[in-house]
C-alpha cells in the first residue's frame, strides 16, 4: 500500500489551495452575507481547469483521475462551502450523466462549453414531495409527435437558476411497467418555452451557491434530448449519486479541515489564566480528536476514489465516505465553535460560516439515514 500522493496530485492541491486562499477567502464572507452567486469566481474555476477534470481532452476535460477532482473539491471546501458546492454539483450531477450516458452528439454539443466555466448544468431530481423517496417523483414526460412533453417541478436544484446555467437533466415518470413507475432522464435547455427557473434565497448555508426551483409547463423538447434509454432513469440517477457521494464527502472533509485549522490557530492565540488555551488538556484533547477524525475520513475517502479509478466496485465505500465525512464535519465544526467560545457565534469569525455550511452535508445527495440504509443493504442485511 502506498499512501503517497503523486506529484500531480500535490500540484493540484497546492494550486487550488492557493487560488482559494487568494481569490475566494477575501470575499467569502461578503458573498455569504449578500447570498450572491459569483459568476466571475465560477469562471476563474473554469480557467483553472476544475470543471470536467476527469473528462477526456477531446470533450474539453483534463483527463485526470477521480482523486485529482476530489482533492480540488476538498481544497475549496477548506475555505468556502458555497464554491465547493458549485464545483461538486456541476462535475458530478451536471457533467457526469451527460458524459456517462449521453450520445456522442450530446457530448460534443454540451461538454466542451461545460468545461470552461462559462456555462454550468444541473440535475433535476428532487421534488417537493420526493426527496429520499426519489420514486415518489410526480414530474411526467410523455412522448408525442417526436417530442417529449414535460410537466411538473423540481426543488433544491444546485446550479439551476444562474445566468450561466444553460440547462438541466430532468428525471420524469414516462410510463408504467408491470404496475411500477418507469423513469426516464431528459435534457432540457434553459430557453425552452414553458421551462421556468427560480432562485431560492434565505438559505442557512451555502448562501453563495445557486439553488433553484424548476417548473415545467408543457415543456416540449425533441425526442433526441433523451439521455440514455427510456426507463433507464433510476439507473442513471443511482449511478450518478454513487459518484456524487465522493464529492459531497470531499466537501465534508474539506469543511472539517478548515474548521479544525481555524480552531487550532485560535487556541494558540487565545489566552486564559495566563496561557494559550491550547495548553489546557481539555482543549488539546478536543483538537487531537478532531485531527484523528479528519485523518480517518481522508483515508476512507481516498480509498473509495482509488477503487473507482481502478474500475472496481466502490458503492459501499462511497456511501461510507459520504456518511462519515458528513458526520465528522458536523462534529469538528461544532467543537471548533466551542473552542472559539462566544466569538464563534459571531459572523466576523469564519468558523460561524463553517458551522452553518456543514449542516447540509448530512442531507444533500442522500441523507445520513439513507447512507446507512445503502450500507446495510450492501453488507447483506
GUZAMI-689078 format. One record per atom (N, C-alpha, C): residue in one letter; x, y, z. Coordinates in steps of 0.02 Angstrom, whole numbers, plus 50000, padded with zeros to 5 digits. Each point is the difference from the previous one (the first is absolute). Layout:
AXYZ
...
//
This chain:
X500424994050000
X499585006050000
X500445006250000
X499815004749957
X500385006249995
X499535005850012
X500125003650054
X499565005650018
X500265006749975
X500544999949963
X500285006249974
X499595002649941
X499895006549999
X499695003149942
X500535000649945
X499774999849938
X500455001149944
X500195007349998
X500525001649962
X500205007149993
X499435004049968
X499624996849955
X499445003549968
X499465001650051
X499854995250044
X499515001250053
X500225005750046
X500635000150018
X500275005350043
X499955006849966
X500145000149935
X499965006349963
X499285002649998
X499524995449989
X499305002049999
X499795002750068
X500204996650053
X499835002450067
X500295007050012
X500635000949984
X500325006550011
X499685005549958
X499834998349937
X499715005049954
X499315002250023
X499584995150018
X499325001650021
X500005003550067
X500444997850045
X500045003250065
X500215007449994
X500495001249958
X500235006849990
X499455004349969
X499644997249952
X499445003749970
X499465001550051
X499814995050040
X499485001050050
X500205005250052
X500624999750021
X500245004850050
X500055007149972
X500225000549937
X500125006549971
X499375003349973
X499554996249969
X499445003149965
X499324998950033
X499904994350034
X499354998750030
X499975002450072
X500504998550039
X499995001750071
X499875007350015
X500305004749963
X499885007150016
X499285002349989
X499624996649957
X499325002249985
X499474995250025
X500204994450031
X499534994850019
X499475002650049
X500215003950049
X499535002550050
X499505004849968
X500245004449956
X499565004849967
X499494996549955
X500234995149961
X499554996449956
X499484996150040
X500224997250057
X499534996450043
X499485004850028
X500225005850022
X499545004950029
X499495002449948
X500225001149939
X499565002449947
X499614994349966
X500174993850016
X499714994249966
X500095000749924
X500615001549980
X500155001749931
X500434994549966
X499754997349947
X500374995149960
X500495003849956
X500644998150003
X500525003849964
X500154996849933
X499775003249946
X500164997649934
X500755000849985
X500325005750018
X500725000749987
X500414994550033
X499864998250062
X500384994750033
X499864993249969
X499394999049977
X499844993749966
X500404999449935
X500055005549963
X500405000049939
X500734999050015
X500245002750056
X500694999050019
X500144992650016
X499524996750030
X500084992850012
X500044996349934
X499625002349951
X500054997149933
X500685001349969
X500275006050010
X500665001649973
X500544995450028
X499904997950063
X500484995550032
X499934992749976
X499474998749962
X499884993349976
X499664995550050
X499615003050047
X499684996050052
X499344996949978
X499725002449945
X499384997149975
X500164994749948
X499714994150009
X500144994549954
X500704997350007
X500275000150061
X500694997850011
X500124992949977
X499494995750010
X500094992949984
X499794998249929
X499775005049962
X499794998749930
X500614999549955
X499954996149945
X500544999849950
X500105006949969
X500585001249976
X500165006549970
X499575001649939
X499784994849965
X499605001249939
X499335003350015
X499784999650064
X499385003350020
X500145006450039
X500635001950004
X500185006150035
X500254998950071
X500064993650021
X500214998550068
X500764999750007
X500224998150060
X500714999650015
X500264992849999
X499554995149995
X500224993049999
X500314997750065
X499795002950057
X500284998350065
X499594994650034
X500284997250054
X499644994850036
X499525002950051
X499624995550032
X499495002150048
X500315003650059
X500564997550025
X500315003050058
X500215007249988
X500225001649939
X500185006849984
X499405004750010
X499434997849975
X499385003950006
X499795000750073
X500054994650038
X499805000050070
X500455004650041
X500645000149985
X500465004550034
X499815007349987
X499815001449938
X499795006949983
X499395002150040
X499494995650005
X499415001650039
X500185001050073
X500414995550025
X500225000450070
X500335006750016
X500445002249955
X500365006250013
X499555006249996
X499504999949956
X499525005549998
X499585000150064
X499784994050022
X499584999650060
X500385002050062
X500664999249999
X500425002150056
X499945007550012
X499815003849947
X499945007250004
X499275002349998
X499604996949956
X499315002349992
X499564994549971
X499464998350035
X499564994649978
X499615001749937
X499825006449991
X499595001949943
X500354998649934
X500635001949994
X500364999049937
X500174992649990
X500114996550054
X500104992849994
X499374996649975
X499425002550023
X499364997249978
X499905001149925
X500175006049977
X499945001549928
X500414995149959
X500624998950021
X500444995549964
X499764992850004
X499824997750060
X499814993050010
X499364998449962
X499495004350005
X499374998649967
X500075000149924
X500395004849975
X500085000649927
X500374993949972
X500524997950034
X500394994349974
X499654993350008
X499694998950058
X499704993450012
X499294999549972
X499575004750019
X499304999649979
X499885003249932
X500395005049982
X499905003449936
X500344996449943
X500674999850001
X500384997149946
X499954992449998
X500014996950059
X500044992850005
X499504996149957
X499345001250009
X499514996249961
X500075000849925
X500175006149977
X500085001149928
X500604996149974
X500555000050038
X500604996549979
X499904992450000
X499704997450051
X499944992750007
X499424997049960
X499485004049987
X499414997149968
X499795003649936
X500315005649984
X499805003849941
X500254996849935
X499665001849946
X500244997949934
X500625004149982
X500354997949949
X500605003849980
X499815007149979
X499425000649968
X499775006749980
X499865004450061
X499674997250051
X499865003750060
X500645002050036
X500474995650003
X500645001550034
X500365005749965
X500034999749934
X500365005249963
X499635006750001
X499354999850008
X499615006150001
X500085003650067
X499984996250056
X499975003250065
X500655000050039
X500384994649999
X500564999450045
X500555005249992
X500215001649938
X500555004949994
X499855006750035
X499395002649992
X499845006450032
X499914999250075
X499834993950023
X499914998950071
X500674999050037
X500544999849963
X500664999250030
X500385006650005
X499705005449978
X500355006549996
X499865004650059
X499454998950035
X499795004750052
X499535005349973
X499915000149934
X499545004849969
X499274997650006
X499904993650013
X499334997250005
X500004994450052
X499434999350036
X499934994550047
X499344996449987
X499934994150031
X499434995649986
X499754997250066
X499364998150001
X499714997350062
X499664993349986
X499824996750055
X499674993549996
X499355000450038
X499444999649965
X499345000850031
X499724993550025
X500114998650063
X499754993850030
X499505001350056
X500215003850051
X499585001050060
X499385004149984
X499444998050031
X499375003549992
X499725001750069
X499505004550002
X499715001850065
X499764994050040
X499744994949965
X499764994150035
X500424993849989
X500605001049973
X500434994249986
X500735001850014
X500204998550061
X500705001250020
X500374993550004
X500034997150061
X500314993550008
X499644994749959
X499345000749995
X499604995449959
X499975002849929
X500544998849962
X500035002849933
X499484997049953
X499764994050018
X499494996949958
X499315003150010
X499985004850045
X499385003750009
X499935005849952
X500445000549952
X499995005549951
X499335000249964
X499765006149990
X499375001049964
X500085003649934
X500605002749986
X500125003249936
X499934994749945
X499645001749947
X499864995149947
X500315002249934
X500124995149958
X500255001249932
X499634995149953
X499665002949952
X499614996049952
X500295001249930
X500134994749963
X500265000649932
X499415000549952
X499985005749964
X499445001349954
X500265003849939
X499894997349941
X500225003249938
X500755001650001
X500384995050022
X500745000550002
X500245005550047
X499595001850050
X500215004850050
X499824997350070
X500445001450047
X499834998650070
X499645006150029
X499424998850031
X499625005250032
X500054999050075
X500315004950033
X500174999350072
X499575004750041
X499734997350055
X499625003950048
X500194998150071
X500085005150043
X500174998650069
X500465005350028
X500354998350053
X500465004750032
X500554996450037
X500555003650012
X500564997550039
X500195005350051
X500354997950053
X500195004850052
X500684998250028
X500355005050029
X500674999250028
X500504997749947
X499975003049942
X500434998049945
X500605004749996
X500594997450016
X500615004049998
X500205001749929
X500215006249989
X500215002549934
X499425000449950
X499405000950024
X499434999849955
X499735006649974
X500195005750032
X499655006249982
X500455005849981
X500664999350005
X500445005749986
X500005001749926
X500285005849985
X500035002249930
X500404995349956
X500484996550029
X500434995749959
X499784992750003
X499444998650034
X499734993250000
X499614999049935
X500234995449959
X499714999449933
X499524994249992
X499884996250054
X499514994749993
X500024995150057
X499564995049995
X499944995150054
X499834993149970
X500274994950033
X499804993149984
X499444998250048
X499424998549974
X499394999350041
X499784992750001
X499884997450060
X499694993450006
X499255000850004
X499654996049959
X499275000549997
X499694993049994
X499384999650020
X499624993849991
X499764999749928
X500224994849964
X499834999649929
X499514994449985
X499754996750051
X499524994649989
X500004995250058
X499664994349990
X499974994850051
X500174993349968
X500384995950036
X500174993349977
X499834995150056
X499544995549987
X499784995150050
X499775003550064
X499655005549992
X499735003650058
X500515004350036
X500615000449974
X500525004150032
X500175006049956
X500165005550032
X500185006049963
X500624998849958
X499995002749939
X500594999749956
X500315007049999
X500645000450017
X500335006550003
X500495000949942
X500005006149974
X500425001649942
X500335006850012
X500615000849977
X500345006550007
X500035003549932
X499875006550002
X499945004049939
X500385006650009
X500355002149948
X500375006350000
X499535005849983
X499995005150042
X499595005949988
X500455006250002
X500045003649945
X500415006149996
X499615005950028
X500375005150023
X499705005250042
X499475004249965
X500055001349936
X499535004449966
X499404996449970
X499904993750017
X499444996249974
X499345003050026
X499525001549956
X499365002750023
X499674995650053
X499745003250052
X499664996450053
X500464997950057
X500665000849991
X500504998250051
X500185006350039
X499815000150064
X500125005850043
X500484998150056
X500485004450014
X500494998850053
X499965005750051
X500004998350063
X499935005150051
X500524998750055
X500415005150013
X500514999350052
X499684999750069
X500284995950044
X499764999350069
X500475004050046
X499705004250044
X500395004250044
X499844998350073
X500305003850045
X499904999250072
X500234993250025
X500544997549971
X500294993750022
X500435001150062
X500044994950042
X500455000350057
X500724999049978
X500114995849949
X500674998049981
X500105000749925
X500634999449978
X500185000649929
X499645006049969
X500025005550035
X499605005849978
X500275003149935
X500634998649984
X500285002749938
X499994994949944
X499644994650009
X499904995349945
X499315001149970
X499904997349941
X499375000949963
X499544994150012
X499455001150035
X499504994850013
X499355002249968
X499664995249967
X499425002149958
X499404995450008
X499445002949983
X499394996249985
X499925000049925
X499794994349972
X499894999449928
X499274998249989
X499695003349950
X499304998749984
X499934998349926
X499584995049987
X499904997649931
X499255000149984
X499835004449953
X499305000849981
X499944998549925
X499834993849985
X499964997749930
X500655001749962
X500564998550032
X500655001149969
X500114994749946
X500145002349940
X500094995449944
X500735000149977
X500294994049999
X500694999449976
X500024994249950
X500475000149952
X500044994749951
X500134993250032
X499784994749968
X500114993350027
X500754998550006
X500405003449960
X500734999150002
X500315002450066
X499605003750040
X500255002450065
X499974994650054
X499764994249982
X500024994350046
X500724998650021
X500124999350065
X500664998250024
X499994992650020
X500434996149969
X499984992950012
X499414996949963
X499674995250032
X499444996649969
X499365001250041
X499444999249967
X499365000550035
X499974994750055
X499815002250060
X499964995450057
X500664999150037
X500525003549978
X500654999350031
X500135005350053
X499495004050015
X500095005750044
X500264998250069
X499724994850031
X500224998150067
X500734997850000
X500194996349949
X500694997749995
X500485006049994
X499815004849958
X500425006049991
X500035003950065
X499435000750033
X499985003750063
X500444996750053
X499944993450009
X500374996650052
X500755000149987
X500204998849938
X500725000049984
X500295007050007
X499605005149983
X500225006950008
X500105001750074
X499554997750042
X500055001350071
X500594996350032
X500154993949975
X500584996350025
X500635004249992
X500115002749940
X500595004149987
X499945006750037
X499395002750003
X499905006550033
X500144999750074
X499914994150031
X500144999350071
X500735001450016
X500434998549954
X500715001250011
X500135007550006
X499685004049958
X500125007250002
X499685003250061
X499424997650022
X499715002550062
X500434998150060
X500284993949998
X500474997950052
X500605004750001
X500245001949940
X500575004649996
X499825006750030
X499395002249992
X499785006350030
X500014999450076
X499784994250026
X500014998950072
X500715000050027
X500444996549964
X500704999750019
X500325006950000
X499885003849947
X500295006749995
X499735004750053
X499344999550013
X499705004250052
X500294998450068
X500094993650014
X500304998050064
X500715002650006
X500384999349945
X500705002450001
X500025007550012
X499585003749966
X499995007350008
X499805002150070
X499494996850028
X499775001750068
X500534998250051
X500324994349991
X500544997950045
X500585004949999
X500205002249942
X500565004749995
X499835006750033
X499385002249992
X499795006250034
X500024999250076
X499764994250023
X499994998850072
X500714999450029
X500434996649964
X500694999250023
X500365006750005
X499925004149947
X500325006650000
X499735004350057
X499354999950010
X499705004050053
X500234997750069
X500034993450009
X500204997250065
X500725001850018
X500425001049950
X500695001950012
X500075007550017
X499515003949978
X500035007250010
X499615002250062
X499434996950012
X499565002050055
X500314998150067
X500075004750044
X500294998850066
X499485000650055
X500014995350045
X499595000250061
X500434997250057
X499915002850059
X500384997850058
X500755000049987
X500225004949959
X500715001149991
X500354995949948
X499624996149960
X500324996049947
X499514998749944
X500264998249939
X499564998449944
X499544994150019
X499385000449979
X499534994650019
X500194993349969
X500425000049948
X500234993749971
X500424996050050
X500255003350052
X500414996650050
X499574996250052
X499365001550001
X499564996550047
X499794993349970
X500024994850042
X499884993349975
X499314999349967
X499505003150027
X499324999449972
X499975002649929
X500385005349986
X500005002849932
X500464995949955
X500584998250025
X500474996249958
X499714993149982
X499624997050046
X499694993649984
X499455000849947
X499635005550003
X499505001349948
X500345000449932
X500555003749997
X500365000849937
X500304993449976
X500234995950047
X500284993449982
X499464995649970
X499405000050030
X499454996149973
X499795002449931
X500015006649990
X499835002849935
X500504997749947
X500655000350017
X500514997949952
X499934992549984
X499834996050050
X499914992849990
X499424998649952
X499445003350011
X499414998949957
X500145002149928
X500365005549991
X500175002349933
X500464995149964
X500484997350037
X500464995049970
X499624993749978
X499564997650042
X499604994149983
X499555001449940
X499695005849998
X499565001949945
X500385000349934
X500595003150002
X500395000749939
X500224993149973
X500224995750044
X500224993349978
X499424996149968
X499415000450030
X499424996449973
X499795002949933
X499975006649995
X499795003149937
X500504998649944
X500635000750014
X500504998949948
X500014992749977
X499854995450046
X499954992949980
X499414999049952
X499445003250015
X499424999549956
X500165002749930
X500375005649998
X500215002849936
X500464995249962
X500454996850037
X500464995249969
X499614994149970
X499504997650037
X499604994549974
X499655002049935
X499725006049999
X499665002349940
X500495000549941
X500595002850013
X500495000849946
X500274993349976
X499964994950043
X500224993249981
X499434996149967
X499435003449988
X499414996849970
X499764994050042
X500045000850065
X499764994950046
X499375002650035
X499584995650027
X499405002350034
X500185004850057
X499645005550004
X500165005050051
X499385002850034
X499414997349985
X499385002750027
X499994999950076
X500244994550030
X500014999450072
X500455005350031
X500615000549974
X500475004850027
X499785007249988
X499665001249943
X499745006749986
X499485002050052
X499544995450016
X499485001450050
X500315001050069
X500494995750016
X500355000750064
X500365006750005
X500335001949946
X500375006349999
X499545006050008
X499454999849962
X499525005650004
X499725000550071
X499824994450029
X499734999950067
X500515002550051
X500604997149999
X500495001650052
X500265007249993
X500165002049940
X500265006849990
X499485005350018
X499374998649985
X499475004750019
X499925000450075
X500044994250033
X499904999950072
X500595003250037
X500614998849977
X500575003150035
X500045007549985
X499755002149943
X499975007249987
X499565003450052
X499444996850016
X499565002750052
X500355000150068
X500334994650017
X500324999550066
X500595004950006
X500405000449948
X500595004350002
X499795007450001
X499515001849958
X499775006949998
X499695002150067
X499644995450031
X499705001550065
X500535001250053
X500514995750002
X500545000950048
X500415006349985
X500075001649935
X500375006049982
X499655006350026
X499345000149995
X499625005650029
X500085000150076
X499984994250031
X500074999650073
X500685002950022
X500524998349964
X500675002650016
X500025007649992
X499655002649952
X499985007349990
X499585003550053
X499574996250035
X499575003150050
X499515004849968
X499875005550032
X499515004949975
X500195002849932
X500645000649987
X500215002649935
X499794995449943
X499944993550014
X499814995349948
X499285000949976
X499625003950037
X499305001449982
X499925006449960
X500555003449988
X499995006349965
X500204999249927
X499655003549956
X500144999549928
X500695002749982
X500305003850044
X500675002649986
X500524994349999
X499824994450027
X500454994250002
X499764994749951
X500464997749957
X499814995349947
X499714993550026
X500184998150062
X499764993650025
X499244999850005
X499695005950008
X499275000350001
X499704997649934
X500325002049945
X499774997949933
X500114992549990
X500564997450023
X500134992949995
X499474996050038
X499815002550058
X499504996550040
X499344999649963
X499815005349964
X499384999949961
X500074995749937
X500555000949964
X500084996749936
X500014992450005
X500284997350054
X500054992750005
X499324996650008
X499505003950020
X499374996750019
X499654996749942
X500105002549940
X499684996949943
X500304993249982
X500614998850021
X500364994049978
X499674993650025
X499645000450055
X499654994050025
X499314999249967
X499845004649954
X499354999849966
X500084999149925
X500425004149968
X500065000149927
X500274993649970
X499774998449940
X500204994149962
X499964993550042
X499464999450036
X499894994150042
X500155001650072
X499495000050042
X500095001650071
X500444994850034
X500235001650060
X500404995250039
X499594993750012
X499355000750009
X499574994250011
X499994995649937
X499965003149942
X500004996249937
X500684996649990
X500545003350018
X500664996949994
X500044993750042
X499725000250060
X500004994150043
X499574994549969
X499465001949968
X499594995149965
X500384996749943
X500345004149960
X500414997449945
X500544995350025
X500355002250053
X500544995950028
X499724993450026
X499455000350035
X499714993850029
X499824995049945
X499745002549945
X499824995549945
X500624997149967
X500525004149993
X500614997749966
X500404995050043
X499905000250065
X500354995150042
X499574993850013
X499414999849967
X499604993850000
X499444999750050
X499815005750030
X499444999950048
X499334999349963
//
